[in-house]
């Protein structure tokens, strides 16, 4: 019996060869020796991977030896979801690499060899997710989401930050539980904070194995991972952890309300059938040692639903609920909902109940963009550490966080939405100062915009010429520029300026959680769009393997710059030089004797290129973009105008943002009572 082959689609061939899909279609039409399809459908044909690689090599287009692509093709062509699920259970990480003891030879050997290469190439998360996603293809379960790495790091930092009452008893948080562990993001984040005993449970066996493999690959720990529904079949009934982190399933209809009516975990009230999230909250509390902390990610409806009012009141009244942190929509799936982090602490017997709790509203904190939320992380940790420190009366950032007395929270509704409490606690003097500073910033931005508009000159009516175009791939092949593609965040950097989107690997320990690590400046994708200096940082050890920005580099964010599909590009100047390139950024390094960088940046963001790269996904292939063929002197004339336009757009964006900030501050101050109109009679 012949050995099954690994297959690739036309789209995967284009990625292997670094060309467009249209080029692959042309190859199929024009070259009689191009490999014939061996499966799939007429619209989505499949090809023999090894035959494609051989053909590309023979025609001078060596395919990149992508272990990730080969691994994906192998498990799709030669296994079923059930086979991969059994393989996940058999896989072990040893000193010499991956093995699969007891699994059938052949497929197991090939997968483990490719897995070693794929982990080295793209990181453990990407490699293991290829197997996990294949194993889940026939699973009916929904809501299998990966907690974004930045958010997992934030939740782990909150849960493992020992307050003053815990310092006398434990030196650090060691044991951490995630009762709905999914693929292990939260437990891995806890390990990065120093936790050494990790326990996790999930209803899906595939997710349990994914989490185990990821943690074993990224750490030296051996987690205790178990399968089962934590609410109806608790695998750790006697565990009392130092911390619990959890992103539970939302809106479960059949979570066991009837059979669990007399469960001892419900210290704060029997969760109604429509309040499964409050069952998870109490499950987390039940697994904490006295003084231990839990961070649970919840939908905002849990804070307001009438059916959960009594349980919310009991959580507040006893001091078990210490903080509610509101996040902006887009922080995690489901993306359209502004989720909340509830921080809970198991009360100590006979200890006095705290008289206040913390509310944080981060919806007004500007995200660093592109899934990068270091500003939110810093704001939340700063507020929590101030509130949970030795002096809980330490001033907390007005307009973002507020410590509220429990008696003021225990209203008829017990509404725990952070925004209302934060607005009610606005300090009038602080708001007035903020408005004054915002108006000064607006005035400066308006001056810059006027100056940029006055400087716009140097064009005349065109003759309507028709240009010949060349692609970035062609320019790279002829040595006129070097295309340095965006690298997966996990392979490129651990940044304080942000975290990767949910479908990408973790970025590693952020510097704010590792304050002793030496730092280097990092230029982020939002910095490019906003025209500002490098705002991020990278650890020196990671920066050593990253791309260093050079003056004259053309930098393009790897994702859309706005909702319309528009893109931004920027030419690095001497101030940018020496910074480390952040994640999600493509770099075009030009030969200045043959290409003008601003000419290149301008045409790459033109309407034709935007239209050509607007797809259903946010990412794009820069090699497909086109520019006209012009002499260097003509390029420089165009480049100067494009540079002026970049300055104008940057100034306009800053002026708009400054105006929006003034309007938002004044509106908030007036509606919250922190500001009042002047009295015309006395001139106030």
C-alpha positions in Angstrom: 0.0 0.0 0.0 1.4 3.4 -1.0 2.2 5.9 1.7 -0.2 8.8 1.9 1.2 12.1 0.8 1.2 15.5 2.4 -1.0 18.0 0.5 -1.1 21.8 0.1 -3.7 24.1 -1.3 -3.0 26.8 -3.9 -3.0 29.4 -1.2 -0.4 27.5 0.7 1.7 27.2 -2.4 1.6 31.0 -2.8 2.9 31.4 0.8 5.6 28.8 0.2 6.8 30.5 -2.9 6.3 34.1 -1.7 4.0 34.9 -4.7 0.4 35.8 -5.2 -2.5 33.4 -5.8 -2.8 34.7 -9.3 0.8 33.7 -10.0 0.1 30.2 -8.9 -2.9 30.1 -11.2 -0.7 31.3 -14.1 1.8 28.6 -13.3 -0.9 26.0 -13.6 -2.1 27.3 -16.9 1.3 28.0 -18.6 3.4 25.1 -17.4 2.4 21.7 -18.5 4.8 20.1 -16.0 3.2 21.9 -13.0 2.0 19.2 -10.5 -1.6 18.0 -11.1 -4.1 18.2 -8.4 -4.6 15.0 -6.4 -7.7 15.9 -4.4 -9.9 18.5 -3.0 -12.4 20.1 -5.4 -12.2 22.1 -8.7 -12.5 25.3 -6.7 -10.1 24.2 -3.9 -7.7 21.7 -5.4 -5.0 20.0 -3.3 -1.4 19.2 -4.5 1.3 16.9 -3.4 3.6 19.0 -1.2 6.8 17.3 -2.2 6.0 17.5 -5.9 5.3 21.2 -5.6 8.6 21.8 -3.7 10.5 19.8 -6.4 8.8 21.8 -9.2 9.5 25.2 -7.5 13.2 24.2 -7.0 13.5 23.2 -10.7 12.1 26.5 -11.8 14.4 28.7 -9.7 11.9 29.4 -6.9 13.0 27.5 -3.9 10.1 27.0 -1.5 10.7 27.9 2.0 11.2 24.8 4.1 8.3 25.7 6.4 7.9 23.1 9.1 4.6 24.7 10.1 3.2 24.2 6.6 4.4 20.7 6.4 3.0 19.8 9.8 -0.4 21.3 8.9 -0.4 19.4 5.6 0.7 16.1 7.2 -2.0 16.0 9.9 -4.7 17.0 7.4 -3.7 14.5 4.8 -2.8 11.5 6.9 -4.9 11.6 10.0 -8.4 12.1 11.3 -9.4 14.4 14.2 -9.7 11.3 16.4 -6.2 10.2 15.5 -4.7 13.5 16.3 -6.6 13.6 19.6 -5.0 10.3 20.5 -1.6 11.6 19.4 -1.9 14.7 21.6 -2.5 12.4 24.6 0.6 10.3 23.7 3.0 13.2 23.1 5.7 13.9 25.6 8.4 16.5 25.7 11.9 15.1 26.5 15.4 16.4 26.6 16.0 15.2 23.1 12.7 16.5 21.7 9.2 15.3 21.2 8.2 11.6 21.4 4.9 9.7 21.3 5.4 6.5 23.3 2.9 3.8 22.5 1.6 5.6 19.4 1.8 3.9 16.1 5.1 4.3 14.3 5.2 6.1 11.0 2.8 9.0 11.5 3.9 9.5 15.1 7.6 9.6 14.1 6.9 12.1 11.3 4.8 14.3 13.5 7.3 14.5 16.3 10.1 15.3 14.0 8.1 18.1 12.3 6.9 19.3 15.7 10.5 19.9 16.9 11.1 21.9 13.8 7.8 23.8 13.9 8.4 24.8 17.6 11.9 26.1 16.7 10.5 27.9 13.7 7.3 29.5 15.1 7.0 28.7 18.8 5.3 26.1 20.8 1.8 27.7 20.7 1.7 27.8 16.9 3.0 24.2 16.5 0.7 22.7 19.2 -2.3 24.6 18.0 -2.0 23.0 14.5 -2.6 19.6 16.2 -5.3 20.9 18.5 -7.3 22.6 15.8 -7.2 19.5 13.7 -8.3 17.4 16.7 -11.2 19.7 17.4 -12.6 19.8 13.8 -15.4 17.4 14.5 -16.1 18.7 18.0 -19.5 20.3 18.4 -18.3 22.5 21.3 -18.5 26.3 20.8 -16.7 29.2 22.5 -13.2 27.5 22.3 -11.3 30.8 22.6 -7.7 31.6 23.5 -7.4 34.3 26.1 -5.2 37.0 24.5 -1.7 36.8 25.9 -1.6 40.4 27.3 -4.9 39.8 29.1 -3.7 36.4 30.5 -0.6 38.1 31.8 -2.7 40.9 33.4 -5.1 38.4 35.1 -2.2 36.3 36.4 -0.4 39.4 37.7 -3.5 40.5 39.5 -4.2 37.1 41.0 -0.7 36.4 42.1 0.1 39.8 43.6 0.1 39.1 47.3 -1.6 41.9 49.3 -0.3 43.1 52.7 -2.4 40.6 54.6 -0.7 37.7 52.8 2.9 38.7 53.1 3.3 37.4 56.6 2.0 33.9 55.7 3.4 33.2 52.2 6.4 34.6 50.4 4.9 34.0 47.0 2.1 32.4 45.1 3.0 28.8 44.3 -0.2 26.8 43.6 -2.6 28.1 40.8 -5.8 26.5 39.5 -7.6 27.2 36.3 -10.9 25.2 36.3 -11.7 26.0 32.7 -8.2 25.9 31.4 -8.8 25.7 27.6 -5.5 25.6 25.8 -3.5 26.8 28.9 -2.9 30.5 28.3 -3.8 31.6 31.9 -1.8 28.8 33.5 1.2 29.6 31.4 0.9 33.3 32.3 0.8 32.2 36.0 4.0 30.2 35.5 5.6 33.4 34.2 4.8 35.2 37.5 6.6 32.4 39.4 3.9 29.9 40.2 5.3 26.4 40.4 2.3 24.1 41.0 -0.2 24.4 38.2 -3.6 22.5 38.1 -6.1 22.7 35.3 -9.4 21.1 34.2 -11.4 21.3 31.1 -14.5 19.5 29.7 -12.7 18.9 26.4 -9.9 16.2 26.5 -8.2 17.9 23.5 -8.0 21.2 25.4 -6.5 19.5 28.4 -3.8 17.9 26.3 -3.1 21.2 24.4 -2.6 23.0 27.8 -0.4 20.2 29.1 1.8 20.2 26.1 2.1 24.0 25.9 3.1 24.3 29.6 5.6 21.5 29.3 7.1 23.0 26.2 7.4 26.5 27.6 8.4 25.7 31.2 10.1 23.0 33.2 6.9 22.3 35.1 4.7 19.2 35.1 1.1 20.5 35.4 -1.7 18.4 36.9 -4.3 18.5 34.1 -7.6 16.7 34.3 -10.6 16.2 32.1 -14.2 16.9 33.1 -16.7 19.7 33.7 -15.5 21.5 36.8 -19.0 22.4 38.0 -20.6 19.0 37.7 -17.5 16.8 38.1 -14.9 18.7 40.1 -11.5 17.0 39.7 -9.9 18.9 42.6 -12.5 18.9 45.4 -9.8 19.2 48.1 -7.5 21.7 46.4 -7.1 25.1 48.1 -4.9 27.1 45.8 -3.0 30.3 46.4 -4.6 31.8 43.3 -7.3 30.9 40.7 -7.4 32.3 37.2 -10.4 31.5 35.0 -12.0 32.5 31.7 -15.1 30.3 32.0 -17.7 29.5 29.3 -20.5 32.1 29.2 -24.2 31.6 29.0 -24.3 27.9 29.7 -27.9 26.7 29.7 -27.4 23.3 31.2 -24.6 23.7 33.8 -26.1 21.4 36.4 -28.3 23.9 38.4 -30.8 21.2 39.5 -28.4 18.5 40.6 -26.1 21.0 42.3 -28.8 22.7 44.4 -27.2 21.6 47.7 -23.6 21.9 46.7 -21.4 23.2 49.5 -19.6 25.6 47.2 -22.5 28.0 47.1 -21.5 30.0 50.2 -22.9 33.2 48.8 -26.2 31.8 47.5 -27.6 29.2 45.1 -26.9 30.4 41.5 -30.1 30.7 39.5 -30.2 28.6 36.3 -29.6 31.7 34.2 -26.5 32.7 36.3 -23.9 30.1 35.4 -21.1 32.7 35.7 -21.9 33.2 39.4 -21.5 29.5 39.8 -18.0 29.7 38.4 -17.2 32.7 40.6 -18.2 30.7 43.7 -16.3 27.6 42.4 -13.2 29.8 42.2 -13.7 31.1 45.7 -14.2 27.6 47.1 -10.8 26.5 45.7 -8.8 29.4 47.4 -7.0 29.2 50.6 -8.0 32.0 53.1 -6.5 35.2 51.7 -6.0 33.7 48.2 -7.0 35.7 45.2 -9.0 34.8 42.1 -9.2 36.7 38.8 -12.3 35.7 36.7 -13.1 37.1 33.3 -16.9 37.7 32.9 -19.4 39.3 30.5 -20.7 42.6 31.8 -24.3 41.3 32.2 -23.2 39.4 35.3 -22.8 42.8 37.0 -26.4 43.9 36.4 -28.8 40.9 35.9 -31.6 41.1 38.5 -31.5 37.3 39.1 -27.9 37.6 40.5 -28.5 40.6 42.8 -28.6 38.6 46.0 -25.3 36.7 45.3 -23.6 40.0 44.2 -24.8 41.6 47.4 -23.4 38.8 49.5 -20.0 38.9 47.6 -19.8 42.6 48.3 -21.1 42.5 51.9 -18.6 39.9 53.0 -15.6 41.5 51.3 -15.1 38.5 49.0 -15.4 40.7 45.9 -12.5 43.2 46.0 -12.5 44.8 42.5 -14.4 44.9 39.2 -12.3 46.0 36.2 -14.1 47.1 33.0 -12.4 46.4 29.7 -13.1 48.0 26.3 -14.8 45.9 23.6 -12.2 44.1 21.5 -10.0 43.1 24.5 -11.0 39.4 24.1 -13.6 37.2 22.5 -16.5 37.9 22.1 -14.9 41.0 20.6 -18.0 43.2 20.6 -18.5 43.0 24.3 -16.6 44.9 27.0 -15.7 42.2 29.4 -14.9 42.6 33.1 -12.3 41.1 35.4 -13.7 40.3 38.9 -11.0 40.1 41.6 -12.1 37.9 44.5 -10.4 37.1 47.8 -11.4 34.3 50.1 -12.1 35.9 53.5 -10.0 34.9 56.5 -11.9 33.5 59.5 -12.6 36.3 62.1 -10.8 38.9 60.0 -12.4 42.3 59.7 -14.3 43.0 56.5 -12.9 45.7 54.3 -15.1 48.7 54.1 -14.5 49.5 50.4 -13.9 47.9 47.0 -12.1 49.0 43.8 -13.7 49.9 40.5 -11.6 50.4 37.4 -12.9 51.6 34.0 -10.3 51.2 31.3 -12.6 52.0 28.3 -11.1 55.5 28.2 -7.5 54.3 28.4 -6.0 54.5 24.9 -5.0 51.1 23.7 -1.6 50.9 22.2 -3.3 49.4 19.2 -3.1 46.2 17.2 -4.0 44.1 20.2 -1.2 45.8 22.3 -2.6 47.0 25.6 0.3 47.9 27.8 -1.4 51.2 28.8 -4.4 49.2 30.1 -2.1 46.7 31.9 -0.1 49.5 33.6 -3.2 51.4 34.6 -5.0 48.4 36.1 -1.9 47.1 38.0 -1.1 50.6 39.3 -4.7 51.0 40.6 -4.9 47.5 42.1 -1.5 47.8 43.9 -2.4 51.2 45.3 -5.8 50.0 46.6 -4.5 46.6 47.8 -1.3 48.0 49.3 -0.5 48.9 52.9 -2.3 52.2 52.6 -5.7 51.6 50.9 -6.4 55.4 51.1 -3.6 56.1 48.6 -5.0 58.4 45.8 -6.1 56.4 42.8 -6.2 57.8 39.2 -9.3 60.1 38.9 -11.5 59.2 36.0 -10.1 55.7 35.7 -10.3 54.0 39.1 -12.1 54.7 42.4 -12.3 53.0 45.8 -16.0 53.0 46.8 -17.5 52.3 50.2 -19.4 49.0 50.4 -22.5 50.7 51.7 -22.6 52.8 48.5 -22.4 49.7 46.4 -25.2 47.8 48.3 -28.1 49.6 46.6 -31.3 48.0 45.6 -29.8 46.8 42.2 -26.2 46.1 43.4 -25.1 47.2 40.0 -21.3 46.5 39.7 -20.7 48.3 36.4 -17.4 50.2 37.0 -18.1 53.2 34.8 -20.8 54.7 37.0 -18.7 54.5 40.2 -15.6 55.9 38.5 -17.6 58.9 37.1 -19.2 59.6 40.5 -15.8 59.7 42.2 -14.3 62.3 39.8 -12.2 64.9 41.5 -13.2 68.3 40.3 -9.8 69.9 40.7 -8.1 67.0 38.8 -10.7 67.2 36.0 -10.3 71.0 35.7 -6.5 70.6 35.4 -6.9 67.8 32.8 -9.1 70.1 30.7 -6.6 72.9 30.9 -3.8 70.6 29.8 -5.9 69.1 27.0 -6.7 72.6 25.6 -3.0 73.5 25.6 -2.3 70.3 23.7 -5.1 71.1 21.2 -3.7 74.6 20.7 -0.2 73.2 19.9 -1.6 70.5 17.6 -3.7 73.1 15.7 -0.5 75.2 15.2 1.3 72.2 13.9 -1.5 71.5 11.5 -1.6 75.0 10.2 2.1 74.9 9.6 2.0 71.6 7.8 -0.8 72.9 5.5 1.2 76.0 4.7 4.2 73.9 3.8 2.3 71.8 1.2 3.7 72.8 -2.2 5.5 71.4 -5.2 2.9 70.0 -7.5 1.3 70.9 -10.9 -1.3 69.4 -13.2 -0.3 66.0 -14.5 -0.4 64.7 -18.1 -2.3 61.6 -17.3 0.6 59.2 -18.1 0.2 55.5 -18.0 2.8 53.8 -15.9 4.4 50.4 -16.0 4.2 48.7 -12.6 6.5 46.3 -10.7 5.7 44.3 -7.6 7.6 44.3 -4.3 8.4 40.7 -4.9 10.1 41.5 -8.2 12.1 44.4 -6.6 13.2 42.0 -3.9 14.2 39.4 -6.4 16.4 41.9 -8.3 18.1 43.2 -5.1 16.6 46.7 -5.1 15.1 46.2 -1.7 15.0 43.6 1.2 11.6 42.5 2.4 11.7 41.7 6.1 8.3 40.3 6.9 6.5 40.6 10.2 7.5 37.9 12.6 5.1 36.2 15.0 5.2 38.1 18.3 6.3 35.0 20.3 9.3 34.6 18.1 10.3 38.3 17.9 9.8 40.0 21.2 8.5 40.3 24.7 7.2 43.8 24.8 5.7 46.1 27.4 3.9 47.9 24.7 1.5 45.1 24.0 0.4 41.5 23.5 -0.5 39.5 20.5 -4.1 39.0 19.2 -6.0 36.0 20.3 -5.0 33.7 17.4 -1.3 34.2 17.9 1.2 32.8 20.5 2.0 34.5 23.8 4.7 37.1 23.7 6.4 36.1 26.9 6.9 37.9 30.2 6.3 41.6 29.9 8.9 43.9 31.4 6.4 45.4 33.8 6.2 41.9 35.4 10.0 41.6 35.2 11.2 45.1 36.3 14.9 44.1 36.5 15.3 43.2 32.8 17.4 45.6 30.7 15.3 47.4 28.1 15.6 48.7 24.6 13.2 51.0 22.7 10.7 49.3 20.5 8.8 50.9 17.6 5.3 49.6 17.5 2.7 49.5 14.7 0.6 52.2 16.3 3.7 54.4 16.5 4.0 54.1 12.7 0.4 55.1 12.1 0.6 58.0 14.6 3.9 59.3 13.5 5.3 59.3 17.0 8.7 58.1 18.4 9.1 54.5 19.6 6.8 54.0 22.6 7.4 50.3 23.4 10.2 48.5 25.1 11.9 45.1 24.6 14.2 43.1 26.8 17.8 43.2 25.7 18.0 39.4 25.6 15.1 39.2 23.2 16.1 42.3 21.2 19.3 40.6 20.3 17.4 38.3 17.9 15.0 41.0 16.6 15.1 43.4 13.7 16.8 46.8 14.4 15.3 49.7 12.6 17.5 51.7 10.3 17.0 55.2 9.0 15.4 55.0 5.6 13.5 51.7 6.3 9.9 51.7 5.0 7.7 50.4 7.8 4.2 49.0 7.1 1.9 47.7 9.8 0.9 44.1 9.0 -2.7 44.8 9.8 -5.2 47.3 8.6 -4.7 50.8 9.9 -8.4 51.7 10.0 -11.9 50.1 9.6 -12.0 51.0 5.9 -9.0 48.8 5.1 -6.6 51.8 4.7 -2.9 51.3 5.4 -0.2 53.5 6.7 3.5 53.5 5.9 6.3 55.5 7.4 10.0 56.0 6.5 12.2 55.7 9.6 14.2 58.7 10.5 17.4 59.2 12.6 15.2 59.3 15.7 13.8 55.9 14.9 17.1 54.4 14.1 18.4 51.9 16.7 14.9 51.0 18.0 13.7 47.4 17.8 11.0 46.6 15.4 7.8 45.6 17.2 5.4 42.8 16.2 3.0 43.1 13.2 5.3 45.3 11.1 6.7 44.6 7.6 10.0 46.3 6.7 11.2 47.3 3.3 14.9 48.1 3.4 15.8 49.9 0.2 18.9 50.6 -1.8 18.8 54.5 -1.7 20.8 54.7 -4.9 18.0 52.9 -6.8 14.8 53.6 -4.8 13.5 56.7 -2.9 11.9 55.4 0.4 9.2 58.1 0.6 8.3 57.4 -3.1 7.9 53.7 -2.1 5.9 54.5 1.1 3.5 56.8 -0.8 2.6 54.5 -3.6 2.3 51.5 -1.2 -0.5 53.3 0.6 -2.3 54.5 -2.6 -5.9 53.6 -3.4 -4.9 50.9 -5.9 -2.7 49.0 -3.4 -5.3 49.4 -0.6 -8.0 47.9 -2.9 -5.7 45.1 -4.0 -5.1 44.0 -0.4 -8.5 44.5 1.1 -9.8 41.0 2.0 -11.9 39.4 4.7 -8.8 39.1 6.9 -6.9 41.9 8.5 -3.4 40.7 7.3 -1.9 41.1 3.9 1.1 40.0 1.8 3.4 43.0 1.1 5.1 41.2 -1.8 1.9 41.7 -3.9 1.9 45.5 -3.7 2.9 47.4 -6.8 4.7 50.7 -7.6 5.3 52.4 -10.9 8.7 52.2 -12.7 10.3 55.6 -12.5 13.8 57.0 -12.5 15.4 58.0 -9.2 15.1 61.8 -9.8 11.4 61.4 -10.6 11.0 59.2 -7.6 12.5 61.8 -5.3 10.1 64.5 -6.6 7.1 62.2 -5.7 8.8 61.2 -2.5 9.0 64.8 -1.2 5.3 65.3 -1.8 4.5 62.1 0.0 6.7 63.1 2.9 4.7 66.4 3.2 1.5 64.5 3.1 2.6 62.2 5.9 3.5 65.3 8.0 0.0 66.8 7.2 -1.9 63.6 8.0 0.1 63.2 11.2 -0.6 66.7 12.3 -4.3 66.4 11.4 -4.6 63.1 13.4 -3.0 64.7 16.5 -5.3 67.7 16.2 -8.4 65.5 15.9 -7.4 63.4 18.9 -6.7 66.5 20.9 -10.1 67.9 20.1 -11.8 64.7 20.9 -10.0 64.6 24.3 -11.1 68.1 25.2 -14.7 67.3 24.2 -14.7 64.1 26.2 -13.2 65.6 29.3 -15.5 68.6 29.4 -18.6 66.4 28.7 -17.7 63.9 31.4 -16.9 66.7 33.9 -20.2 68.5 33.2 -22.4 65.4 33.3 -20.6 64.0 36.4 -20.9 67.3 38.3 -17.1 67.8 38.4 -17.4 70.9 36.2 -20.0 73.6 36.0 -20.6 76.5 33.6 -19.2 79.9 34.6 -21.5 82.4 36.2 -21.8 85.2 33.7 -22.4 87.8 36.4 -19.3 87.2 38.6 -17.1 86.0 35.8 -16.4 82.6 37.4 
